[in-house]
Amino acid sequence: MNLTRRDALALGLGATAASLLPLRAVAAADDAIAAFTGGADIGAGGITLTAPEIAENGNTVPVSVDAPGAVSILVLATGNPTPGVATFNFGPLAGSQSASTRMRLAGTQDVVAIAKMADGSFVKASSTVKVTIGGCGG
């Protein structure tokens, strides 16, 4: 195989672009959190995030959240190209402020849940999910 200067330059540029992708995904997650909270401080406690520690397949990873007294819950997968997974809104007649869903994960990453409480405060919970087979093209 003959590696030309043009091929070496293309490989170098491709490697540089690929190395910057996770940084953009984390920035997208930070932007989504800022949009949801309006820049308010985020506390801990009052929310329970249940996700598997190890997911054999990233195509269907079950996640559930429970936040008694929450008005809205945002679920994010910080390492995905599009980090927003779901936003659950609860009305005054909701029996419980909990939800569950399945998500697709590109690889090992943090899953974050942020709840907006009835008093306007925000609480956060996160869990690291180790994915053995990626679900977003991995």
N, CA, C and O atoms as a DFTB+ gen file, in Angstrom:
552 C
 N C O
     1  1       0.837      -1.173       0.000
     2  2       0.000       0.000       0.000
     3  2       0.883       1.236       0.000
     4  3       1.793       1.361       0.819
     5  1       0.614       2.125      -0.900
     6  2       1.349       3.386      -0.984
     7  2       0.544       4.486      -0.323
     8  3      -0.586       4.774      -0.719
     9  1       1.135       5.096       0.685
    10  2       0.478       6.176       1.402
    11  2       1.006       7.497       0.874
    12  3       2.164       7.852       1.090
    13  1       0.139       8.218       0.178
    14  2       0.551       9.505      -0.379
    15  2       0.405      10.597       0.670
    16  3      -0.197      10.399       1.725
    17  1       0.962      11.730       0.358
    18  2       0.853      12.873       1.255
    19  2      -0.613      13.271       1.430
    20  3      -1.025      13.627       2.534
    21  1      -1.387      13.217       0.380
    22  2      -2.803      13.570       0.418
    23  2      -3.560      12.594       1.333
    24  3      -4.422      13.010       2.107
    25  1      -3.235      11.298       1.240
    26  2      -3.884      10.297       2.093
    27  2      -3.531      10.513       3.559
    28  3      -4.393      10.399       4.431
    29  1      -2.276      10.822       3.831
    30  2      -1.841      11.064       5.209
    31  2      -2.547      12.290       5.786
    32  3      -2.956      12.287       6.947
    33  1      -2.689      13.334       4.976
    34  2      -3.381      14.542       5.427
    35  2      -4.859      14.241       5.706
    36  3      -5.407      14.706       6.705
    37  1      -5.494      13.477       4.841
    38  2      -6.902      13.117       5.036
    39  2      -7.073      12.279       6.298
    40  3      -8.026      12.486       7.049
    41  1      -6.172      11.346       6.540
    42  2      -6.252      10.527       7.753
    43  2      -6.058      11.382       9.001
    44  3      -6.755      11.196       9.998
    45  1      -5.119      12.311       8.946
    46  2      -4.873      13.195      10.091
    47  2      -6.071      14.075      10.392
    48  3      -6.446      14.235      11.554
    49  1      -6.673      14.645       9.367
    50  2      -7.855      15.479       9.562
    51  2      -9.036      14.662      10.076
    52  3      -9.800      15.127      10.922
    53  1      -9.177      13.461       9.568
    54  2     -10.263      12.587      10.038
    55  2     -10.089      12.211      11.498
    56  3     -11.059      12.189      12.255
    57  1      -8.864      11.915      11.899
    58  2      -8.596      11.568      13.300
    59  2      -8.846      12.759      14.214
    60  3      -9.373      12.602      15.316
    61  1      -8.472      13.936      13.763
    62  2      -8.714      15.144      14.561
    63  2     -10.206      15.397      14.724
    64  3     -10.668      15.714      15.820
    65  1     -10.953      15.260      13.650
    66  2     -12.406      15.463      13.721
    67  2     -13.059      14.432      14.632
    68  3     -13.955      14.767      15.406
    69  1     -12.618      13.193      14.545
    70  2     -13.192      12.138      15.392
    71  2     -12.880      12.365      16.863
    72  3     -13.694      12.042      17.728
    73  1     -11.715      12.915      17.152
    74  2     -11.364      13.152      18.555
    75  2     -12.167      14.293      19.156
    76  3     -12.313      14.350      20.378
    77  1     -12.688      15.196      18.356
    78  2     -13.470      16.319      18.853
    79  2     -14.947      15.986      19.036
    80  3     -15.661      16.743      19.694
    81  1     -15.425      14.883      18.478
    82  2     -16.842      14.531      18.592
    83  2     -17.316      14.379      20.030
    84  3     -18.371      14.924      20.355
    85  1     -16.609      13.674      20.920
    86  2     -17.091      13.579      22.296
    87  2     -17.177      14.929      22.993
    88  3     -18.062      15.127      23.826
    89  1     -16.297      15.849      22.683
    90  2     -16.351      17.174      23.292
    91  2     -17.625      17.897      22.887
    92  3     -18.241      18.574      23.710
    93  1     -18.026      17.760      21.629
    94  2     -19.253      18.398      21.184
    95  2     -20.464      17.749      21.828
    96  3     -21.437      18.441      22.125
    97  1     -20.438      16.435      22.054
    98  2     -21.558      15.758      22.690
    99  2     -21.723      16.231      24.129
   100  3     -22.844      16.455      24.585
   101  1     -20.614      16.383      24.846
   102  2     -20.687      16.874      26.224
   103  2     -21.176      18.310      26.239
   104  3     -21.956      18.687      27.114
   105  1     -20.732      19.115      25.288
   106  2     -21.194      20.501      25.208
   107  2     -22.684      20.547      24.909
   108  3     -23.398      21.394      25.446
   109  1     -23.165      19.641      24.052
   110  2     -24.592      19.593      23.738
   111  2     -25.397      19.217      24.978
   112  3     -26.486      19.751      25.191
   113  1     -24.876      18.305      25.801
   114  2     -25.561      17.930      27.037
   115  2     -25.590      19.108      28.003
   116  3     -26.614      19.359      28.639
   117  1     -24.484      19.830      28.121
   118  2     -24.442      21.010      28.989
   119  2     -25.425      22.072      28.518
   120  3     -26.071      22.731      29.333
   121  1     -25.538      22.241      27.199
   122  2     -26.489      23.212      26.651
   123  2     -27.926      22.801      26.957
   124  3     -28.756      23.647      27.288
   125  1     -28.223      21.502      26.848
   126  2     -29.576      21.018      27.142
   127  2     -29.914      21.213      28.618
   128  3     -31.044      21.565      28.959
   129  1     -28.934      20.983      29.493
   130  2     -29.160      21.182      30.928
   131  2     -29.399      22.662      31.219
   132  3     -30.296      23.011      31.986
   133  1     -28.605      23.517      30.612
   134  2     -28.768      24.958      30.828
   135  2     -30.123      25.445      30.318
   136  3     -30.750      26.298      30.947
   137  1     -30.577      24.915      29.191
   138  2     -31.880      25.302      28.658
   139  2     -33.013      24.834      29.576
   140  3     -34.000      25.546      29.759
   141  1     -32.870      23.644      30.148
   142  2     -33.909      23.096      31.024
   143  2     -33.967      23.837      32.357
   144  3     -35.052      24.125      32.864
   145  1     -32.806      24.143      32.920
   146  2     -32.765      24.772      34.244
   147  2     -32.770      26.296      34.188
   148  3     -33.007      26.948      35.204
   149  1     -32.518      26.860      33.037
   150  2     -32.416      28.300      32.941
   151  2     -31.190      28.848      33.654
   152  3     -31.158      30.021      34.026
   153  1     -30.187      28.010      33.844
   154  2     -28.956      28.417      34.511
   155  2     -29.022      28.360      36.031
   156  3     -28.086      28.796      36.701
   157  1     -30.104      27.833      36.588
   158  2     -30.245      27.748      38.050
   159  2     -29.319      26.682      38.622
   160  3     -28.887      25.774      37.912
   161  1     -29.021      26.801      39.908
   162  2     -28.203      25.806      40.596
   163  2     -28.968      24.492      40.690
   164  3     -30.194      24.473      40.802
   165  1     -28.215      23.391      40.642
   166  2     -28.811      22.061      40.703
   167  2     -28.346      21.382      41.979
   168  3     -27.146      21.293      42.238
   169  1     -29.290      20.903      42.774
   170  2     -28.976      20.200      44.005
   171  2     -28.949      18.694      43.800
   172  3     -29.088      18.203      42.680
   173  1     -28.771      17.978      44.884
   174  2     -28.760      16.514      44.841
   175  2     -29.842      15.999      45.780
   176  3     -30.279      16.709      46.686
   177  1     -30.265      14.773      45.560
   178  2     -31.271      14.160      46.411
   179  2     -32.667      14.470      45.921
   180  3     -32.880      15.456      45.216
   181  1     -33.611      13.640      46.287
   182  2     -34.992      13.847      45.891
   183  2     -35.351      13.240      44.551
   184  3     -36.502      13.322      44.121
   185  1     -34.384      12.635      43.886
   186  2     -34.633      11.979      42.606
   187  2     -33.868      10.661      42.575
   188  3     -32.725      10.577      43.024
   189  1     -34.515       9.647      42.044
   190  2     -33.896       8.322      41.933
   191  2     -33.836       7.933      40.469
   192  3     -34.858       7.904      39.784
   193  1     -32.646       7.637      39.995
   194  2     -32.422       7.175      38.626
   195  2     -31.995       5.720      38.683
   196  3     -31.019       5.378      39.351
   197  1     -32.721       4.869      37.986
   198  2     -32.398       3.453      37.950
   199  2     -31.992       3.074      36.532
   200  3     -32.791       3.169      35.600
   201  1     -30.744       2.646      36.377
   202  2     -30.204       2.222      35.091
   203  2     -29.258       1.056      35.352
   204  3     -28.658       0.978      36.424
   205  1     -29.115       0.150      34.391
   206  2     -28.205      -0.976      34.611
   207  2     -26.750      -0.518      34.662
   208  3     -26.363       0.433      33.982
   209  1     -25.959      -1.199      35.466
   210  2     -24.534      -0.879      35.538
   211  2     -23.832      -1.300      34.260
   212  3     -22.941      -0.603      33.774
   213  1     -24.237      -2.451      33.711
   214  2     -23.669      -2.962      32.464
   215  2     -24.815      -3.285      31.524
   216  3     -25.744      -4.000      31.899
   217  1     -24.757      -2.762      30.305
   218  2     -25.749      -3.061      29.276
   219  2     -25.064      -3.909      28.209
   220  3     -24.089      -3.477      27.595
   221  1     -25.572      -5.096      27.996
   222  2     -24.990      -5.981      26.989
   223  2     -25.115      -5.399      25.587
   224  3     -24.232      -5.583      24.749
   225  1     -26.221      -4.695      25.335
   226  2     -26.473      -4.128      24.026
   227  2     -26.953      -2.692      24.207
   228  3     -27.895      -2.453      24.962
   229  1     -26.335      -1.747      23.542
   230  2     -26.702      -0.350      23.679
   231  2     -27.975       0.041      22.954
   232  3     -28.422       1.181      23.075
   233  1     -28.578      -0.891      22.193
   234  2     -29.797      -0.564      21.455
   235  2     -31.009      -0.370      22.349
   236  3     -31.865       0.459      22.040
   237  1     -31.106      -1.104      23.441
   238  2     -32.274      -1.002      24.321
   239  2     -31.816      -1.061      25.766
   240  3     -31.680      -2.140      26.342
   241  1     -31.580       0.094      26.342
   242  2     -31.138       0.188      27.729
   243  2     -32.310       0.733      28.552
   244  3     -32.737       1.867      28.337
   245  1     -32.835      -0.067      29.494
   246  2     -33.974       0.407      30.292
   247  2     -33.527       1.406      31.360
   248  3     -32.498       1.227      32.011
   249  1     -34.326       2.460      31.522
   250  2     -34.049       3.504      32.503
   251  2     -35.370       3.907      33.139
   252  3     -36.391       4.010      32.460
   253  1     -35.340       4.133      34.452
   254  2     -36.526       4.662      35.131
   255  2     -36.097       5.758      36.094
   256  3     -35.007       5.718      36.663
   257  1     -36.980       6.737      36.263
   258  2     -36.727       7.859      37.167
   259  2     -37.934       8.037      38.068
   260  3     -39.073       7.790      37.671
   261  1     -37.660       8.469      39.287
   262  2     -38.708       8.717      40.273
   263  2     -38.327       9.961      41.060
   264  3     -37.258      10.013      41.668
   265  1     -39.196      10.956      41.048
   266  2     -38.920      12.209      41.756
   267  2     -40.231      12.727      42.345
   268  3     -40.919      13.529      41.714
   269  1     -40.582      12.272      43.557
   270  2     -41.823      12.743      44.176
   271  2     -41.822      14.267      44.314
   272  3     -40.867      14.857      44.820
   273  1     -42.895      14.884      43.861
   274  2     -43.009      16.333      43.929
   275  2     -42.473      17.052      42.712
   276  3     -42.438      18.283      42.696
   277  1     -42.054      16.319      41.690
   278  2     -41.489      16.943      40.491
   279  2     -42.594      17.412      39.548
   280  3     -43.672      16.822      39.478
   281  1     -42.295      18.479      38.834
   282  2     -43.189      18.990      37.803
   283  2     -42.740      18.468      36.443
   284  3     -43.564      18.223      35.562
   285  1     -41.421      18.299      36.275
   286  2     -40.855      17.870      35.011
   287  2     -39.538      17.148      35.267
   288  3     -38.809      17.486      36.200
   289  1     -39.235      16.153      34.437
   290  2     -37.977      15.407      34.540
   291  2     -37.341      15.333      33.156
   292  3     -37.998      14.960      32.184
   293  1     -36.061      15.689      33.069
   294  2     -35.283      15.606      31.841
   295  2     -34.302      14.450      31.968
   296  3     -33.611      14.336      32.980
   297  1     -34.229      13.584      30.946
   298  2     -33.284      12.462      30.923
   299  2     -32.333      12.672      29.751
   300  3     -32.762      12.907      28.621
   301  1     -31.026      12.584      30.036
   302  2     -29.993      12.796      29.027
   303  2     -29.006      11.633      29.001
   304  3     -28.728      11.018      30.031
   305  1     -28.484      11.341      27.818
   306  2     -27.364      10.418      27.643
   307  2     -26.204      11.274      27.150
   308  3     -26.150      11.632      25.973
   309  1     -25.276      11.604      28.045
   310  2     -24.278      12.636      27.765
   311  2     -23.307      12.297      26.641
   312  3     -22.728      13.207      26.048
   313  1     -23.112      11.031      26.331
   314  2     -22.151      10.657      25.298
   315  2     -22.760      10.411      23.938
   316  3     -22.030      10.114      22.992
   317  1     -24.074      10.525      23.800
   318  2     -24.712      10.323      22.508
   319  2     -24.558      11.561      21.634
   320  3     -24.415      12.670      22.150
   321  1     -24.586      11.382      20.312
   322  2     -24.521      12.548      19.426
   323  2     -25.653      13.540      19.691
   324  3     -25.446      14.751      19.606
   325  1     -26.834      13.041      20.009
   326  2     -27.967      13.858      20.429
   327  2     -28.298      13.420      21.849
   328  3     -28.928      12.379      22.033
   329  1     -27.889      14.191      22.864
   330  2     -27.988      13.714      24.248
   331  2     -29.401      13.649      24.824
   332  3     -29.644      12.861      25.737
   333  1     -30.331      14.444      24.325
   334  2     -31.677      14.453      24.893
   335  2     -32.398      13.141      24.638
   336  3     -32.546      12.724      23.490
   337  1     -32.848      12.488      25.709
   338  2     -33.573      11.226      25.569
   339  2     -35.071      11.479      25.702
   340  3     -35.849      11.114      24.821
   341  1     -35.473      12.108      26.811
   342  2     -36.897      12.338      27.051
   343  2     -37.082      13.438      28.081
   344  3     -36.218      13.678      28.924
   345  1     -38.224      14.098      27.993
   346  2     -38.669      15.032      29.015
   347  2     -40.070      14.604      29.417
   348  3     -40.969      14.509      28.581
   349  1     -40.243      14.350      30.695
   350  2     -41.539      13.934      31.232
   351  2     -42.130      15.101      32.015
   352  3     -41.476      15.656      32.898
   353  1     -43.358      15.469      31.695
   354  2     -44.053      16.547      32.395
   355  2     -45.219      15.949      33.174
   356  3     -45.931      15.081      32.670
   357  1     -45.409      16.420      34.407
   358  2     -46.449      15.898      35.272
   359  2     -47.408      17.017      35.671
   360  3     -46.984      18.089      36.104
   361  1     -48.691      16.756      35.522
   362  2     -49.706      17.722      35.911
   363  2     -50.084      17.554      37.366
   364  3     -49.578      16.657      38.040
   365  1     -50.971      18.411      37.861
   366  2     -51.364      18.345      39.274
   367  2     -52.145      17.080      39.631
   368  3     -52.211      16.719      40.806
   369  1     -52.730      16.408      38.660
   370  2     -53.501      15.196      38.932
   371  2     -52.699      13.907      38.713
   372  3     -53.256      12.811      38.764
   373  1     -51.398      14.042      38.470
   374  2     -50.560      12.852      38.263
   375  2     -50.493      12.044      39.551
   376  3     -50.262      12.595      40.627
   377  1     -50.694      10.743      39.435
   378  2     -50.661       9.873      40.605
   379  2     -49.278       9.750      41.204
   380  3     -49.127       9.689      42.425
   381  1     -48.274       9.712      40.360
   382  2     -46.887       9.655      40.834
   383  2     -46.008      10.358      39.805
   384  3     -46.358      10.461      38.629
   385  1     -44.878      10.829      40.267
   386  2     -43.949      11.514      39.376
   387  2     -42.801      10.558      39.053
   388  3     -41.659      10.762      39.465
   389  1     -43.132       9.532      38.318
   390  2     -42.126       8.554      37.901
   391  2     -42.415       8.146      36.461
   392  3     -43.552       8.217      35.995
   393  1     -41.366       7.718      35.770
   394  2     -41.495       7.304      34.382
   395  2     -40.387       6.321      34.058
   396  3     -39.365       6.268      34.741
   397  1     -40.601       5.554      33.018
   398  2     -39.563       4.637      32.556
   399  2     -39.589       4.594      31.035
   400  3     -40.625       4.813      30.407
   401  1     -38.445       4.311      30.468
   402  2     -38.310       4.231      29.021
   403  2     -37.100       3.371      28.681
   404  3     -36.373       2.925      29.569
   405  1     -36.897       3.147      27.419
   406  2     -35.692       2.477      26.928
   407  2     -34.983       3.468      26.018
   408  3     -35.619       4.220      25.279
   409  1     -33.662       3.458      26.082
   410  2     -32.892       4.388      25.261
   411  2     -31.784       3.658      24.537
   412  3     -31.435       2.523      24.861
   413  1     -31.245       4.337      23.556
   414  2     -30.125       3.816      22.774
   415  2     -28.875       4.564      23.204
   416  3     -28.864       5.794      23.228
   417  1     -27.820       3.830      23.546
   418  2     -26.562       4.433      23.978
   419  2     -25.455       4.078      22.996
   420  3     -25.323       2.925      22.585
   421  1     -24.662       5.078      22.624
   422  2     -23.580       4.881      21.667
   423  2     -22.421       4.095      22.254
   424  3     -21.686       3.435      21.520
   425  1     -22.249       4.157      23.562
   426  2     -21.149       3.480      24.230
   427  2     -21.232       3.756      25.716
   428  3     -22.230       4.294      26.197
   429  1     -20.199       3.396      26.442
   430  2     -20.164       3.634      27.886
   431  2     -20.231       5.133      28.147
   432  3     -19.455       5.905      27.583
   433  1     -21.158       5.536      29.001
   434  2     -21.376       6.953      29.257
   435  2     -22.258       7.165      30.476
   436  3     -22.792       6.219      31.055
   437  1     -22.399       8.436      30.850
   438  2     -23.260       8.798      31.967
   439  2     -24.673       9.060      31.467
   440  3     -24.879       9.678      30.422
   441  1     -25.638       8.577      32.238
   442  2     -27.043       8.899      32.025
   443  2     -27.424       9.840      33.161
   444  3     -27.177       9.538      34.329
   445  1     -28.023      10.975      32.823
   446  2     -28.328      12.017      33.789
   447  2     -29.826      12.287      33.783
   448  3     -30.455      12.347      32.727
   449  1     -30.389      12.448      34.981
   450  2     -31.788      12.849      35.124
   451  2     -31.828      14.105      35.992
   452  3     -31.214      14.151      37.059
   453  1     -32.548      15.112      35.531
   454  2     -32.715      16.356      36.272
   455  2     -34.207      16.599      36.435
   456  3     -34.966      16.552      35.467
   457  1     -34.619      16.859      37.670
   458  2     -36.027      17.094      37.960
   459  2     -36.243      18.532      38.387
   460  3     -35.497      19.080      39.198
   461  1     -37.279      19.129      37.825
   462  2     -37.712      20.446      38.292
   463  2     -38.812      20.195      39.312
   464  3     -39.851      19.617      38.996
   465  1     -38.569      20.635      40.533
   466  2     -39.513      20.393      41.618
   467  2     -40.604      21.467      41.613
   468  3     -40.470      22.501      40.959
   469  1     -41.671      21.208      42.342
   470  2     -42.806      22.121      42.386
   471  2     -42.422      23.503      42.920
   472  3     -43.049      24.498      42.555
   473  1     -41.409      23.577      43.773
   474  2     -40.988      24.871      44.329
   475  2     -40.023      25.630      43.407
   476  3     -39.544      26.706      43.767
   477  1     -39.737      25.078      42.222
   478  2     -38.857      25.738      41.263
   479  2     -37.396      25.343      41.361
   480  3     -36.588      25.776      40.539
   481  1     -37.037      24.531      42.345
   482  2     -35.647      24.074      42.478
   483  2     -35.399      22.895      41.530
   484  3     -36.332      22.299      40.993
   485  1     -34.126      22.582      41.345
   486  2     -33.731      21.484      40.466
   487  2     -32.849      20.510      41.229
   488  3     -31.997      20.914      42.020
   489  1     -33.063      19.213      40.983
   490  2     -32.223      18.175      41.576
   491  2     -31.748      17.248      40.461
   492  3     -32.388      17.121      39.417
   493  1     -30.609      16.605      40.711
   494  2     -29.954      15.811      39.674
   495  2     -29.503      14.467      40.218
   496  3     -29.094      14.353      41.373
   497  1     -29.583      13.461      39.373
   498  2     -29.019      12.139      39.663
   499  2     -28.359      11.639      38.386
   500  3     -28.826      11.934      37.286
   501  1     -27.276      10.885      38.529
   502  2     -26.611      10.339      37.351
   503  2     -26.118       8.935      37.636
   504  3     -25.927       8.539      38.785
   505  1     -25.919       8.198      36.561
   506  2     -25.449       6.822      36.659
   507  2     -24.602       6.523      35.429
   508  3     -24.954       6.918      34.318
   509  1     -23.495       5.832      35.626
   510  2     -22.655       5.423      34.509
   511  2     -23.099       4.056      34.036
   512  3     -23.218       3.124      34.831
   513  1     -23.345       3.936      32.736
   514  2     -23.753       2.675      32.133
   515  2     -22.629       2.215      31.214
   516  3     -22.239       2.931      30.292
   517  1     -22.114       1.021      31.468
   518  2     -21.054       0.443      30.638
   519  2     -21.730      -0.380      29.547
   520  3     -22.457      -1.331      29.833
   521  1     -21.482      -0.006      28.298
   522  2     -22.105      -0.657      27.141
   523  2     -21.067      -1.526      26.458
   524  3     -19.983      -1.057      26.111
   525  1     -21.406      -2.806      26.265
   526  2     -20.471      -3.715      25.610
   527  2     -20.597      -3.672      24.091
   528  3     -19.602      -3.843      23.388
   529  1     -21.813      -3.444      23.570
   530  2     -22.039      -3.302      22.124
   531  2     -22.801      -2.017      21.926
   532  3     -23.934      -1.900      22.393
   533  1     -22.208      -1.034      21.236
   534  2     -22.835       0.271      21.066
   535  2     -24.103       0.216      20.244
   536  3     -24.237      -0.629      19.359
   537  1     -25.041       1.117      20.531
   538  2     -26.323       1.128      19.844
   539  2     -26.452       2.211      18.805
   540  3     -27.375       2.153      17.993
   541  1     -25.581       3.192      18.785
   542  2     -25.678       4.302      17.821
   543  2     -24.552       4.190      16.808
   544  3     -23.758       5.117      16.653
   545  1     -24.482       3.077      16.129
   546  2     -23.463       2.904      15.108
   547  2     -22.123       2.435      15.648
   548  3     -21.129       2.452      14.922
   549  1     -22.075       2.006      16.935
   550  2     -20.801       1.617      17.523
   551  2     -20.559       0.163      17.557
   552  3     -19.513      -0.277      18.033
